[in-house]
Amino acid sequence: MNMLATFTIASGALSLLSLFILHFVSPEYKPSWRMISEYALGKHKWLITSFFLLWGLSSLLLSALLWNVVTTTWATIGVVLLVISGFGEIMGGLFDVKHKWHGAAFLLGVPSLPIAALLICYNLISFENWGD
């Protein structure tokens, strides 16, 4: 496996592990009722910061990995949106929920991600060997 792909998977897995652990060490925050950013108000701020930074890193690494793979203009726009989302995710880790730039982090990170995923996947699904 390519080194960039390995780092992408590792940072994504560590990001999810941080979030998973956070749910157990901070049971006072119910993710079904609150935004995950609010975990930064608790005792384990470093875990939510790790989650956002690793998630952003994973998005940026995936963007670098996909840049030369996608073949259409729309998919390239999707990769650019994934980069924007990655910066928003990293900003979410740097600027907690009380910071004035946290809203901008949300605006960059959240809406662009599902649009990027749709545009990229629509292109990748047409690759003959993608499912192998």
N, CA, C and O atoms as a Tinker XYZ file with bonds, in Angstrom:
   528  protein
     1  N      0.855000   -1.187000    0.000000    73     2
     2  CA     0.000000    0.000000    0.000000    64     1     3
     3  C      0.890000    1.235000    0.000000    63     2     4     5
     4  O      1.918000    1.277000    0.676000    81     3
     5  N      0.500000    2.190000   -0.731000    73     3     6
     6  CA     1.188000    3.465000   -0.848000    64     5     7
     7  C      1.270000    4.167000    0.515000    63     6     8     9
     8  O      0.332000    4.091000    1.309000    81     7
     9  N      2.383000    4.843000    0.785000    73     7    10
    10  CA     2.621000    5.499000    2.084000    64     9    11
    11  C      1.582000    6.580000    2.373000    63    10    12    13
    12  O      1.132000    6.710000    3.511000    81    11
    13  N      1.202000    7.346000    1.375000    73    11    14
    14  CA     0.200000    8.391000    1.555000    64    13    15
    15  C     -1.145000    7.786000    1.955000    63    14    16    17
    16  O     -1.839000    8.319000    2.821000    81    15
    17  N     -1.506000    6.682000    1.324000    73    15    18
    18  CA    -2.750000    5.991000    1.670000    64    17    19
    19  C     -2.697000    5.461000    3.099000    63    18    20    21
    20  O     -3.689000    5.520000    3.825000    81    19
    21  N     -1.542000    4.946000    3.497000    73    19    22
    22  CA    -1.374000    4.435000    4.857000    64    21    23
    23  C     -1.554000    5.547000    5.878000    63    22    24    25
    24  O     -2.248000    5.361000    6.877000    81    23
    25  N     -0.935000    6.705000    5.641000    73    23    26
    26  CA    -1.087000    7.835000    6.557000    64    25    27
    27  C     -2.521000    8.359000    6.574000    63    26    28    29
    28  O     -3.016000    8.782000    7.619000    81    27
    29  N     -3.184000    8.332000    5.428000    73    27    30
    30  CA    -4.579000    8.778000    5.358000    64    29    31
    31  C     -5.460000    7.881000    6.222000    63    30    32    33
    32  O     -6.265000    8.371000    7.014000    81    31
    33  N     -5.309000    6.587000    6.071000    73    31    34
    34  CA    -6.105000    5.638000    6.850000    64    33    35
    35  C     -5.765000    5.737000    8.336000    63    34    36    37
    36  O     -6.660000    5.710000    9.181000    81    35
    37  N     -4.483000    5.850000    8.656000    73    35    38
    38  CA    -4.064000    5.926000   10.062000    64    37    39
    39  C     -4.603000    7.176000   10.746000    63    38    40    41
    40  O     -5.101000    7.099000   11.870000    81    39
    41  N     -4.512000    8.321000   10.087000    73    39    42
    42  CA    -5.016000    9.555000   10.709000    64    41    43
    43  C     -6.533000    9.516000   10.845000    63    42    44    45
    44  O     -7.075000   10.007000   11.834000    81    43
    45  N     -7.218000    8.945000    9.876000    73    43    46
    46  CA    -8.674000    8.806000    9.986000    64    45    47
    47  C     -9.071000    7.862000   11.106000    63    46    48    49
    48  O    -10.013000    8.134000   11.851000    81    47
    49  N     -8.351000    6.746000   11.227000    73    47    50
    50  CA    -8.651000    5.776000   12.287000    64    49    51
    51  C     -8.361000    6.361000   13.664000    63    50    52    53
    52  O     -9.147000    6.167000   14.592000    81    51
    53  N     -7.250000    7.071000   13.810000    73    51    54
    54  CA    -6.929000    7.698000   15.098000    64    53    55
    55  C     -7.935000    8.790000   15.447000    63    54    56    57
    56  O     -8.259000    8.993000   16.617000    81    55
    57  N     -8.420000    9.482000   14.437000    73    55    58
    58  CA    -9.451000   10.489000   14.650000    64    57    59
    59  C    -10.710000    9.853000   15.219000    63    58    60    61
    60  O    -11.264000   10.328000   16.211000    81    59
    61  N    -11.155000    8.783000   14.589000    73    59    62
    62  CA   -12.352000    8.086000   15.074000    64    61    63
    63  C    -12.137000    7.474000   16.449000    63    62    64    65
    64  O    -13.054000    7.452000   17.270000    81    63
    65  N    -10.936000    6.977000   16.707000    73    63    66
    66  CA   -10.623000    6.420000   18.022000    64    65    67
    67  C    -10.697000    7.501000   19.099000    63    66    68    69
    68  O    -11.203000    7.253000   20.194000    81    67
    69  N    -10.198000    8.690000   18.795000    73    67    70
    70  CA   -10.286000    9.811000   19.743000    64    69    71
    71  C    -11.739000   10.127000   20.076000    63    70    72    73
    72  O    -12.089000   10.321000   21.241000    81    71
    73  N    -12.575000   10.176000   19.056000    73    71    74
    74  CA   -13.991000   10.476000   19.281000    64    73    75
    75  C    -14.675000    9.359000   20.054000    63    74    76    77
    76  O    -15.499000    9.623000   20.929000    81    75
    77  N    -14.342000    8.121000   19.740000    73    75    78
    78  CA   -14.924000    6.970000   20.420000    64    77    79
    79  C    -14.574000    6.995000   21.912000    63    78    80    81
    80  O    -15.446000    6.812000   22.762000    81    79
    81  N    -13.304000    7.221000   22.220000    73    79    82
    82  CA   -12.865000    7.278000   23.618000    64    81    83
    83  C    -13.545000    8.431000   24.338000    63    82    84    85
    84  O    -13.941000    8.308000   25.497000    81    83
    85  N    -13.675000    9.538000   23.651000    73    83    86
    86  CA   -14.291000   10.728000   24.253000    64    85    87
    87  C    -15.714000   10.458000   24.728000    63    86    88    89
    88  O    -16.135000   10.989000   25.756000    81    87
    89  N    -16.451000    9.646000   23.997000    73    87    90
    90  CA   -17.823000    9.326000   24.399000    64    89    91
    91  C    -17.858000    8.575000   25.728000    63    90    92    93
    92  O    -18.836000    8.675000   26.469000    81    91
    93  N    -16.817000    7.838000   26.028000    73    91    94
    94  CA   -16.781000    7.077000   27.282000    64    93    95
    95  C    -16.225000    7.878000   28.455000    63    94    96    97
    96  O    -16.695000    7.738000   29.584000    81    95
    97  N    -15.215000    8.725000   28.188000    73    95    98
    98  CA   -14.622000    9.482000   29.294000    64    97    99
    99  C    -15.411000   10.739000   29.644000    63    98   100   101
   100  O    -15.200000   11.326000   30.706000    81    99
   101  N    -16.307000   11.154000   28.774000    73    99   102
   102  CA   -17.158000   12.321000   29.036000    64   101   103
   103  C    -18.621000   11.970000   28.786000    63   102   104   105
   104  O    -19.232000   12.492000   27.854000    81   103
   105  N    -19.190000   11.085000   29.612000    73   103   106
   106  CA   -20.577000   10.665000   29.377000    64   105   107
   107  C    -21.602000   11.772000   29.633000    63   106   108   109
   108  O    -22.772000   11.630000   29.275000    81   107
   109  N    -21.166000   12.871000   30.250000    73   107   110
   110  CA   -22.099000   13.967000   30.522000    64   109   111
   111  C    -22.564000   14.678000   29.249000    63   110   112   113
   112  O    -23.584000   15.367000   29.253000    81   111
   113  N    -21.812000   14.506000   28.167000    73   111   114
   114  CA   -22.201000   15.098000   26.888000    64   113   115
   115  C    -22.846000   14.024000   26.025000    63   114   116   117
   116  O    -22.212000   13.024000   25.690000    81   115
   117  N    -24.063000   14.226000   25.679000    73   115   118
   118  CA   -24.798000   13.264000   24.852000    64   117   119
   119  C    -24.729000   13.722000   23.394000    63   118   120   121
   120  O    -25.290000   14.762000   23.050000    81   119
   121  N    -24.052000   12.964000   22.538000    73   119   122
   122  CA   -23.902000   13.393000   21.146000    64   121   123
   123  C    -25.222000   13.468000   20.384000    63   122   124   125
   124  O    -25.296000   14.129000   19.348000    81   123
   125  N    -26.250000   12.812000   20.871000    73   123   126
   126  CA   -27.536000   12.900000   20.184000    64   125   127
   127  C    -28.227000   14.227000   20.458000    63   126   128   129
   128  O    -29.157000   14.601000   19.743000    81   127
   129  N    -27.785000   14.940000   21.483000    73   127   130
   130  CA   -28.416000   16.204000   21.863000    64   129   131
   131  C    -27.510000   17.411000   21.683000    63   130   132   133
   132  O    -27.984000   18.545000   21.749000    81   131
   133  N    -26.243000   17.202000   21.462000    73   131   134
   134  CA   -25.283000   18.303000   21.406000    64   133   135
   135  C    -24.321000   18.115000   20.239000    63   134   136   137
   136  O    -24.159000   17.014000   19.713000    81   135
   137  N    -23.699000   19.204000   19.855000    73   135   138
   138  CA   -22.646000   19.141000   18.835000    64   137   139
   139  C    -21.381000   18.582000   19.489000    63   138   140   141
   140  O    -21.139000   18.830000   20.670000    81   139
   141  N    -20.586000   17.847000   18.752000    73   139   142
   142  CA   -19.387000   17.257000   19.339000    64   141   143
   143  C    -18.376000   18.322000   19.761000    63   142   144   145
   144  O    -17.523000   18.052000   20.606000    81   143
   145  N    -18.452000   19.509000   19.200000    73   143   146
   146  CA   -17.549000   20.592000   19.595000    64   145   147
   147  C    -17.692000   20.932000   21.075000    63   146   148   149
   148  O    -16.749000   21.430000   21.691000    81   147
   149  N    -18.851000   20.671000   21.641000    73   147   150
   150  CA   -19.088000   21.007000   23.038000    64   149   151
   151  C    -18.275000   20.140000   23.991000    63   150   152   153
   152  O    -18.162000   20.475000   25.170000    81   151
   153  N    -17.712000   19.049000   23.518000    73   151   154
   154  CA   -16.821000   18.249000   24.348000    64   153   155
   155  C    -15.611000   19.069000   24.802000    63   154   156   157
   156  O    -15.000000   18.754000   25.823000    81   155
   157  N    -15.266000   20.109000   24.057000    73   155   158
   158  CA   -14.135000   20.966000   24.424000    64   157   159
   159  C    -14.386000   21.704000   25.738000    63   158   160   161
   160  O    -13.442000   22.205000   26.348000    81   159
   161  N    -15.620000   21.779000   26.174000    73   159   162
   162  CA   -15.949000   22.440000   27.434000    64   161   163
   163  C    -15.707000   21.524000   28.631000    63   162   164   165
   164  O    -15.736000   21.981000   29.774000    81   163
   165  N    -15.470000   20.252000   28.384000    73   163   166
   166  CA   -15.276000   19.278000   29.455000    64   165   167
   167  C    -13.830000   19.114000   29.861000    63   166   168   169
   168  O    -12.977000   19.941000   29.536000    81   167
   169  N    -13.567000   18.043000   30.571000    73   167   170
   170  CA   -12.248000   17.777000   31.148000    64   169   171
   171  C    -11.237000   17.255000   30.128000    63   170   172   173
   172  O    -10.031000   17.315000   30.367000    81   171
   173  N    -11.709000   16.755000   29.017000    73   171   174
   174  CA   -10.816000   16.089000   28.059000    64   173   175
   175  C    -10.768000   16.838000   26.729000    63   174   176   177
   176  O    -10.980000   16.265000   25.661000    81   175
   177  N    -10.485000   18.124000   26.827000    73   175   178
   178  CA   -10.437000   18.957000   25.625000    64   177   179
   179  C     -9.406000   18.443000   24.621000    63   178   180   181
   180  O     -9.599000   18.561000   23.411000    81   179
   181  N     -8.323000   17.880000   25.120000    73   179   182
   182  CA    -7.257000   17.404000   24.231000    64   181   183
   183  C     -7.746000   16.302000   23.297000    63   182   184   185
   184  O     -7.237000   16.167000   22.184000    81   183
   185  N     -8.729000   15.511000   23.735000    73   183   186
   186  CA    -9.253000   14.441000   22.878000    64   185   187
   187  C    -10.058000   15.000000   21.711000    63   186   188   189
   188  O     -9.917000   14.540000   20.578000    81   187
   189  N    -10.896000   15.988000   21.987000    73   187   190
   190  CA   -11.695000   16.564000   20.890000    64   189   191
   191  C    -10.801000   17.368000   19.952000    63   190   192   193
   192  O    -11.032000   17.413000   18.744000    81   191
   193  N     -9.772000   18.006000   20.524000    73   191   194
   194  CA    -8.805000   18.712000   19.678000    64   193   195
   195  C     -8.075000   17.710000   18.782000    63   194   196   197
   196  O     -7.891000   17.955000   17.590000    81   195
   197  N     -7.664000   16.584000   19.362000    73   195   198
   198  CA    -7.010000   15.532000   18.573000    64   197   199
   199  C     -7.932000   15.025000   17.472000    63   198   200   201
   200  O     -7.507000   14.821000   16.335000    81   199
   201  N     -9.203000   14.824000   17.825000    73   199   202
   202  CA   -10.171000   14.358000   16.833000    64   201   203
   203  C    -10.211000   15.296000   15.633000    63   202   204   205
   204  O    -10.064000   14.858000   14.492000    81   203
   205  N    -10.409000   16.586000   15.891000    73   203   206
   206  CA   -10.535000   17.538000   14.786000    64   205   207
   207  C     -9.242000   17.663000   13.983000    63   206   208   209
   208  O     -9.287000   17.710000   12.753000    81   207
   209  N     -8.100000   17.717000   14.652000    73   207   210
   210  CA    -6.832000   17.858000   13.930000    64   209   211
   211  C     -6.526000   16.628000   13.081000    63   210   212   213
   212  O     -6.087000   16.754000   11.938000    81   211
   213  N     -6.755000   15.454000   13.630000    73   211   214
   214  CA    -6.516000   14.226000   12.867000    64   213   215
   215  C     -7.514000   14.046000   11.735000    63   214   216   217
   216  O     -7.163000   13.548000   10.665000    81   215
   217  N     -8.762000   14.452000   11.969000    73   215   218
   218  CA    -9.789000   14.385000   10.924000    64   217   219
   219  C     -9.406000   15.314000    9.775000    63   218   220   221
   220  O     -9.489000   14.936000    8.607000    81   219
   221  N     -8.984000   16.534000   10.117000    73   219   222
   222  CA    -8.553000   17.478000    9.082000    64   221   223
   223  C     -7.347000   16.974000    8.324000    63   222   224   225
   224  O     -7.281000   17.087000    7.100000    81   223
   225  N     -6.383000   16.411000    9.055000    73   223   226
   226  CA    -5.196000   15.843000    8.405000    64   225   227
   227  C     -5.592000   14.723000    7.454000    63   226   228   229
   228  O     -5.076000   14.631000    6.340000    81   227
   229  N     -6.504000   13.878000    7.897000    73   227   230
   230  CA    -6.965000   12.779000    7.053000    64   229   231
   231  C     -7.625000   13.307000    5.773000    63   230   232   233
   232  O     -7.393000   12.779000    4.686000    81   231
   233  N     -8.435000   14.336000    5.909000    73   231   234
   234  CA    -9.088000   14.930000    4.727000    64   233   235
   235  C     -8.073000   15.525000    3.770000    63   234   236   237
   236  O     -8.200000   15.368000    2.555000    81   235
   237  N     -7.059000   16.211000    4.306000    73   235   238
   238  CA    -6.041000   16.808000    3.443000    64   237   239
   239  C     -5.193000   15.730000    2.760000    63   238   240   241
   240  O     -4.862000   15.849000    1.580000    81   239
   241  N     -4.848000   14.692000    3.499000    73   239   242
   242  CA    -4.085000   13.588000    2.895000    64   241   243
   243  C     -4.902000   12.870000    1.821000    63   242   244   245
   244  O     -4.372000   12.505000    0.772000    81   243
   245  N     -6.180000   12.673000    2.086000    73   243   246
   246  CA    -7.044000   12.041000    1.083000    64   245   247
   247  C     -7.152000   12.915000   -0.162000    63   246   248   249
   248  O     -7.178000   12.405000   -1.282000    81   247
   249  N     -7.215000   14.222000    0.032000    73   247   250
   250  CA    -7.245000   15.139000   -1.113000    64   249   251
   251  C     -5.995000   14.989000   -1.965000    63   250   252   253
   252  O     -6.070000   14.934000   -3.193000    81   251
   253  N     -4.841000   14.924000   -1.300000    73   251   254
   254  CA    -3.582000   14.752000   -2.030000    64   253   255
   255  C     -3.569000   13.415000   -2.772000    63   254   256   257
   256  O     -3.074000   13.323000   -3.895000    81   255
   257  N     -4.107000   12.403000   -2.142000    73   255   258
   258  CA    -4.161000   11.070000   -2.752000    64   257   259
   259  C     -5.071000   11.051000   -3.976000    63   258   260   261
   260  O     -4.755000   10.419000   -4.984000    81   259
   261  N     -6.190000   11.740000   -3.884000    73   259   262
   262  CA    -7.183000   11.705000   -4.962000    64   261   263
   263  C     -6.914000   12.705000   -6.093000    63   262   264   265
   264  O     -7.492000   12.581000   -7.172000    81   263
   265  N     -6.053000   13.685000   -5.859000    73   263   266
   266  CA    -5.862000   14.758000   -6.834000    64   265   267
   267  C     -5.534000   14.220000   -8.230000    63   266   268   269
   268  O     -6.089000   14.701000   -9.218000    81   267
   269  N     -4.662000   13.252000   -8.321000    73   267   270
   270  CA    -4.272000   12.700000   -9.627000    64   269   271
   271  C     -5.091000   11.478000  -10.027000    63   270   272   273
   272  O     -4.837000   10.872000  -11.068000    81   271
   273  N     -6.070000   11.116000   -9.205000    73   271   274
   274  CA    -6.901000    9.953000   -9.506000    64   273   275
   275  C     -8.192000   10.359000  -10.216000    63   274   276   277
   276  O     -8.618000    9.698000  -11.163000    81   275
   277  N     -8.807000   11.439000   -9.759000    73   275   278
   278  CA   -10.087000   11.856000  -10.352000    64   277   279
   279  C     -9.862000   12.337000  -11.781000    63   278   280   281
   280  O     -8.796000   12.848000  -12.122000    81   279
   281  N    -10.890000   12.161000  -12.607000    73   279   282
   282  CA   -10.709000   12.428000  -14.040000    64   281   283
   283  C    -11.651000   13.489000  -14.594000    63   282   284   285
   284  O    -11.507000   13.890000  -15.749000    81   283
   285  N    -12.610000   13.954000  -13.799000    73   283   286
   286  CA   -13.559000   14.939000  -14.324000    64   285   287
   287  C    -13.403000   16.271000  -13.590000    63   286   288   289
   288  O    -12.841000   16.340000  -12.497000    81   287
   289  N    -13.906000   17.301000  -14.209000    73   287   290
   290  CA   -13.878000   18.634000  -13.588000    64   289   291
   291  C    -14.684000   18.645000  -12.303000    63   290   292   293
   292  O    -14.257000   19.234000  -11.310000    81   291
   293  N    -15.840000   18.001000  -12.308000    73   291   294
   294  CA   -16.682000   17.979000  -11.106000    64   293   295
   295  C    -15.995000   17.257000   -9.958000    63   294   296   297
   296  O    -16.089000   17.688000   -8.809000    81   295
   297  N    -15.311000   16.171000  -10.257000    73   295   298
   298  CA   -14.582000   15.446000   -9.211000    64   297   299
   299  C    -13.409000   16.280000   -8.692000    63   298   300   301
   300  O    -13.100000   16.232000   -7.501000    81   299
   301  N    -12.765000   17.026000   -9.552000    73   299   302
   302  CA   -11.687000   17.920000   -9.125000    64   301   303
   303  C    -12.241000   19.002000   -8.201000    63   302   304   305
   304  O    -11.613000   19.354000   -7.202000    81   303
   305  N    -13.404000   19.518000   -8.534000    73   303   306
   306  CA   -14.072000   20.484000   -7.643000    64   305   307
   307  C    -14.362000   19.812000   -6.303000    63   306   308   309
   308  O    -14.231000   20.437000   -5.250000    81   307
   309  N    -14.755000   18.545000   -6.342000    73   307   310
   310  CA   -14.989000   17.791000   -5.115000    64   309   311
   311  C    -13.731000   17.687000   -4.265000    63   310   312   313
   312  O    -13.798000   17.809000   -3.042000    81   311
   313  N    -12.587000   17.462000   -4.897000    73   311   314
   314  CA   -11.319000   17.380000   -4.163000    64   313   315
   315  C    -10.980000   18.738000   -3.548000    63   314   316   317
   316  O    -10.502000   18.805000   -2.415000    81   315
   317  N    -11.224000   19.809000   -4.283000    73   315   318
   318  CA   -10.994000   21.160000   -3.734000    64   317   319
   319  C    -11.905000   21.394000   -2.528000    63   318   320   321
   320  O    -11.474000   21.965000   -1.526000    81   319
   321  N    -13.154000   20.958000   -2.623000    73   319   322
   322  CA   -14.069000   21.081000   -1.482000    64   321   323
   323  C    -13.604000   20.233000   -0.302000    63   322   324   325
   324  O    -13.797000   20.619000    0.851000    81   323
   325  N    -12.996000   19.091000   -0.578000    73   323   326
   326  CA   -12.447000   18.255000    0.489000    64   325   327
   327  C    -11.277000   18.963000    1.179000    63   326   328   329
   328  O    -11.122000   18.849000    2.394000    81   327
   329  N    -10.467000   19.683000    0.430000    73   327   330
   330  CA    -9.384000   20.484000    1.012000    64   329   331
   331  C     -9.968000   21.567000    1.912000    63   330   332   333
   332  O     -9.495000   21.776000    3.029000    81   331
   333  N    -10.997000   22.253000    1.422000    73   331   334
   334  CA   -11.655000   23.298000    2.214000    64   333   335
   335  C    -12.219000   22.700000    3.497000    63   334   336   337
   336  O    -12.094000   23.287000    4.572000    81   335
   337  N    -12.836000   21.536000    3.377000    73   335   338
   338  CA   -13.374000   20.852000    4.546000    64   337   339
   339  C    -12.262000   20.493000    5.521000    63   338   340   341
   340  O    -12.430000   20.635000    6.733000    81   339
   341  N    -11.142000   20.034000    5.010000    73   339   342
   342  CA    -9.999000   19.693000    5.865000    64   341   343
   343  C     -9.510000   20.890000    6.661000    63   342   344   345
   344  O     -9.202000   20.770000    7.847000    81   343
   345  N     -9.437000   22.045000    6.009000    73   343   346
   346  CA    -9.036000   23.257000    6.737000    64   345   347
   347  C    -10.066000   23.634000    7.794000    63   346   348   349
   348  O     -9.703000   24.068000    8.887000    81   347
   349  N    -11.341000   23.474000    7.478000    73   347   350
   350  CA   -12.384000   23.748000    8.458000    64   349   351
   351  C    -12.306000   22.802000    9.647000    63   350   352   353
   352  O    -12.510000   23.214000   10.789000    81   351
   353  N    -12.013000   21.546000    9.379000    73   351   354
   354  CA   -11.881000   20.554000   10.458000    64   353   355
   355  C    -10.700000   20.882000   11.366000    63   354   356   357
   356  O    -10.807000   20.789000   12.589000    81   355
   357  N     -9.578000   21.265000   10.768000    73   355   358
   358  CA    -8.417000   21.664000   11.564000    64   357   359
   359  C     -8.729000   22.920000   12.374000    63   358   360   361
   360  O     -8.342000   23.023000   13.538000    81   359
   361  N     -9.421000   23.864000   11.762000    73   359   362
   362  CA    -9.830000   25.060000   12.499000    64   361   363
   363  C    -10.733000   24.704000   13.677000    63   362   364   365
   364  O    -10.672000   25.348000   14.725000    81   363
   365  N    -11.569000   23.684000   13.508000    73   363   366
   366  CA   -12.431000   23.234000   14.599000    64   365   367
   367  C    -11.619000   22.752000   15.792000    63   366   368   369
   368  O    -12.058000   22.878000   16.935000    81   367
   369  N    -10.451000   22.207000   15.534000    73   367   370
   370  CA    -9.564000   21.777000   16.617000    64   369   371
   371  C     -8.799000   22.926000   17.236000    63   370   372   373
   372  O     -8.521000   22.919000   18.435000    81   371
   373  N     -8.456000   23.920000   16.422000    73   371   374
   374  CA    -7.687000   25.051000   16.929000    64   373   375
   375  C     -8.550000   26.075000   17.664000    63   374   376   377
   376  O     -8.101000   26.708000   18.620000    81   375
   377  N     -9.783000   26.229000   17.210000    73   375   378
   378  CA   -10.683000   27.232000   17.783000    64   377   379
   379  C    -11.878000   26.524000   18.404000    63   378   380   381
   380  O    -12.775000   26.077000   17.690000    81   379
   381  N    -11.896000   26.418000   19.725000    73   379   382
   382  CA   -12.972000   25.671000   20.374000    64   381   383
   383  C    -14.308000   26.409000   20.263000    63   382   384   385
   384  O    -14.388000   27.490000   19.679000    81   383
   385  N    -15.327000   25.820000   20.818000    73   383   386
   386  CA   -16.701000   26.284000   20.629000    64   385   387
   387  C    -16.924000   27.715000   21.151000    63   386   388   389
   388  O    -17.880000   28.375000   20.744000    81   387
   389  N    -16.067000   28.187000   22.029000    73   387   390
   390  CA   -16.204000   29.550000   22.561000    64   389   391
   391  C    -15.469000   30.589000   21.716000    63   390   392   393
   392  O    -15.662000   31.789000   21.910000    81   391
   393  N    -14.644000   30.149000   20.799000    73   391   394
   394  CA   -13.843000   31.059000   19.978000    64   393   395
   395  C    -14.702000   31.658000   18.867000    63   394   396   397
   396  O    -15.600000   30.998000   18.345000    81   395
   397  N    -14.423000   32.909000   18.512000    73   395   398
   398  CA   -15.227000   33.581000   17.485000    64   397   399
   399  C    -15.080000   32.959000   16.101000    63   398   400   401
   400  O    -15.960000   33.143000   15.260000    81   399
   401  N    -13.995000   32.225000   15.835000    73   399   402
   402  CA   -13.798000   31.617000   14.525000    64   401   403
   403  C    -14.326000   30.193000   14.432000    63   402   404   405
   404  O    -14.202000   29.547000   13.392000    81   403
   405  N    -14.908000   29.710000   15.504000    73   403   406
   406  CA   -15.416000   28.342000   15.465000    64   405   407
   407  C    -16.575000   28.211000   14.467000    63   406   408   409
   408  O    -16.705000   27.187000   13.797000    81   407
   409  N    -17.397000   29.224000   14.373000    73   407   410
   410  CA   -18.495000   29.218000   13.397000    64   409   411
   411  C    -17.977000   29.158000   11.970000    63   410   412   413
   412  O    -18.552000   28.473000   11.124000    81   411
   413  N    -16.880000   29.880000   11.699000    73   411   414
   414  CA   -16.269000   29.839000   10.361000    64   413   415
   415  C    -15.707000   28.447000   10.082000    63   414   416   417
   416  O    -15.775000   27.951000    8.958000    81   415
   417  N    -15.147000   27.820000   11.129000    73   415   418
   418  CA   -14.640000   26.459000   10.984000    64   417   419
   419  C    -15.775000   25.521000   10.594000    63   418   420   421
   420  O    -15.624000   24.690000    9.698000    81   419
   421  N    -16.899000   25.657000   11.265000    73   419   422
   422  CA   -18.076000   24.843000   10.945000    64   421   423
   423  C    -18.518000   25.091000    9.509000    63   422   424   425
   424  O    -18.798000   24.149000    8.769000    81   423
   425  N    -18.579000   26.350000    9.120000    73   423   426
   426  CA   -19.037000   26.716000    7.776000    64   425   427
   427  C    -18.137000   26.128000    6.692000    63   426   428   429
   428  O    -18.622000   25.706000    5.642000    81   427
   429  N    -16.839000   26.101000    6.939000    73   427   430
   430  CA   -15.914000   25.519000    5.962000    64   429   431
   431  C    -15.930000   23.993000    6.005000    63   430   432   433
   432  O    -15.909000   23.338000    4.963000    81   431
   433  N    -15.968000   23.433000    7.210000    73   431   434
   434  CA   -15.781000   22.005000    7.375000    64   433   435
   435  C    -16.981000   21.137000    7.106000    63   434   436   437
   436  O    -16.846000   20.044000    6.556000    81   435
   437  N    -18.156000   21.606000    7.484000    73   435   438
   438  CA   -19.317000   20.713000    7.442000    64   437   439
   439  C    -20.046000   20.682000    6.098000    63   438   440   441
   440  O    -20.197000   19.598000    5.535000    81   439
   441  N    -20.500000   21.801000    5.561000    73   439   442
   442  CA   -21.281000   21.694000    4.308000    64   441   443
   443  C    -20.477000   21.204000    3.107000    63   442   444   445
   444  O    -21.027000   20.554000    2.218000    81   443
   445  N    -19.179000   21.508000    3.073000    73   443   446
   446  CA   -18.377000   21.127000    1.913000    64   445   447
   447  C    -18.075000   19.629000    1.868000    63   446   448   449
   448  O    -17.847000   19.083000    0.789000    81   447
   449  N    -18.070000   18.959000    3.019000    73   447   450
   450  CA   -17.707000   17.536000    3.049000    64   449   451
   451  C    -18.688000   16.635000    2.303000    63   450   452   453
   452  O    -18.246000   15.861000    1.454000    81   451
   453  N    -19.993000   16.691000    2.571000    73   451   454
   454  CA   -20.884000   15.788000    1.828000    64   453   455
   455  C    -20.952000   16.108000    0.330000    63   454   456   457
   456  O    -21.126000   15.209000   -0.493000    81   455
   457  N    -20.816000   17.378000   -0.013000    73   455   458
   458  CA   -20.817000   17.740000   -1.439000    64   457   459
   459  C    -19.566000   17.166000   -2.105000    63   458   460   461
   460  O    -19.634000   16.617000   -3.205000    81   459
   461  N    -18.419000   17.299000   -1.424000    73   459   462
   462  CA   -17.172000   16.732000   -1.949000    64   461   463
   463  C    -17.300000   15.227000   -2.125000    63   462   464   465
   464  O    -16.894000   14.682000   -3.151000    81   463
   465  N    -17.857000   14.562000   -1.135000    73   463   466
   466  CA   -18.000000   13.106000   -1.207000    64   465   467
   467  C    -18.857000   12.694000   -2.399000    63   466   468   469
   468  O    -18.527000   11.743000   -3.107000    81   467
   469  N    -19.935000   13.395000   -2.616000    73   467   470
   470  CA   -20.810000   13.062000   -3.759000    64   469   471
   471  C    -20.100000   13.270000   -5.091000    63   470   472   473
   472  O    -20.152000   12.410000   -5.970000    81   471
   473  N    -19.442000   14.407000   -5.234000    73   471   474
   474  CA   -18.772000   14.703000   -6.502000    64   473   475
   475  C    -17.625000   13.729000   -6.782000    63   474   476   477
   476  O    -17.448000   13.281000   -7.915000    81   475
   477  N    -16.860000   13.408000   -5.761000    73   475   478
   478  CA   -15.733000   12.493000   -5.944000    64   477   479
   479  C    -16.224000   11.068000   -6.216000    63   478   480   481
   480  O    -15.755000   10.409000   -7.144000    81   479
   481  N    -17.159000   10.606000   -5.410000    73   479   482
   482  CA   -17.642000    9.225000   -5.558000    64   481   483
   483  C    -18.357000    8.998000   -6.876000    63   482   484   485
   484  O    -18.270000    7.914000   -7.453000    81   483
   485  N    -19.065000   10.012000   -7.359000    73   483   486
   486  CA   -19.738000    9.872000   -8.649000    64   485   487
   487  C    -18.722000    9.591000   -9.750000    63   486   488   489
   488  O    -19.003000    8.852000  -10.693000    81   487
   489  N    -17.540000   10.186000   -9.622000    73   487   490
   490  CA   -16.483000    9.925000  -10.594000    64   489   491
   491  C    -15.823000    8.570000  -10.358000    63   490   492   493
   492  O    -15.604000    7.816000  -11.306000    81   491
   493  N    -15.507000    8.255000   -9.108000    73   491   494
   494  CA   -14.783000    7.017000   -8.797000    64   493   495
   495  C    -15.600000    5.771000   -9.089000    63   494   496   497
   496  O    -15.037000    4.732000   -9.433000    81   495
   497  N    -16.900000    5.856000   -8.958000    73   495   498
   498  CA   -17.749000    4.680000   -9.175000    64   497   499
   499  C    -17.688000    4.202000  -10.626000    63   498   500   501
   500  O    -17.986000    3.044000  -10.919000    81   499
   501  N    -17.302000    5.097000  -11.522000    73   499   502
   502  CA   -17.223000    4.720000  -12.933000    64   501   503
   503  C    -15.899000    4.003000  -13.264000    63   502   504   505
   504  O    -15.743000    3.508000  -14.380000    81   503
   505  N    -14.960000    3.937000  -12.333000    73   503   506
   506  CA   -13.701000    3.246000  -12.581000    64   505   507
   507  C    -13.947000    1.742000  -12.577000    63   506   508   509
   508  O    -14.568000    1.202000  -11.662000    81   507
   509  N    -13.456000    1.086000  -13.605000    73   507   510
   510  CA   -13.703000   -0.345000  -13.773000    64   509   511
   511  C    -13.183000   -1.193000  -12.630000    63   510   512   513
   512  O    -13.874000   -2.110000  -12.187000    81   511
   513  N    -11.996000   -0.917000  -12.147000    73   511   514
   514  CA   -11.367000   -1.740000  -11.099000    64   513   515
   515  C    -11.532000   -1.162000   -9.696000    63   514   516   517
   516  O    -10.861000   -1.625000   -8.773000    81   515
   517  N    -12.379000   -0.191000   -9.505000    73   515   518
   518  CA   -12.496000    0.470000   -8.214000    64   517   519
   519  C    -12.985000   -0.490000   -7.115000    63   518   520   521
   520  O    -12.564000   -0.372000   -5.964000    81   519
   521  N    -13.839000   -1.407000   -7.451000    73   519   522
   522  CA   -14.378000   -2.340000   -6.457000    64   521   523
   523  C    -13.492000   -3.527000   -6.168000    63   522   524   525
   524  O    -13.779000   -4.293000   -5.248000    81   523
   525  N    -12.418000   -3.708000   -6.928000    73   523   526
   526  CA   -11.539000   -4.876000   -6.745000    64   525   527
   527  C    -10.627000   -4.721000   -5.547000    63   526   528
   528  O     -9.830000   -5.614000   -5.258000    81   527
